[in-house]
Structures are given as structure tokens and as C-alpha cells.
Amino acid sequence: MAKLTLSVDEGVVTRAKRYAKQRGMSVSKMVEAYLAAMSEPSSSDTPPILNSLRGSLKKADLEGYRKHLAAKYR
């Protein structure tokens, strides 16, 4: 495993440590996962966060949403 030195704002480091601790992981693992996701070859230019959301609305009630919009913008 390679070692990497980063310069990061102290506030960001504090929040990252808190976030990692709440999830039972290290900041190193968190950064590694992020870098791995960002460096994976992709079939599109879609950011990884959007790729992770793909398919999340498959069971959405589209008719209900259409009715909501029709009532809202009447």
C-alpha cells in the first residue's frame, strides 16, 4: 500500500474524522473509496454520485407525482 500526504483545511479534517468515526471507518479508507470511485473508468461523464442514484426511482408513483404537479401549478 502506498502512502499519500495531503494538505487539508483543519476544519475539514475534523469533520471528516467525525464522519468516519460515526460510520466505523478510518479517514484513510474513506479517501481511498472516494479516489477509487473517481478514478474508475466510466461509460459516461456522469459524476459518481449521480451514478449511485441511478434506478432509485424505479418504483416511484409517477401518476401521483403528475397529479401533485397539476394541482400545484393550476
Buried (B, 14 or more C-beta within 10 A) or exposed (E): EEEEEEEEEEEEEEEBEEEBEEEEEEBEEBBBEEEEBEEEEEEEEEEBEEBEEEEEEEEEEEEEEEEEEEEEEE
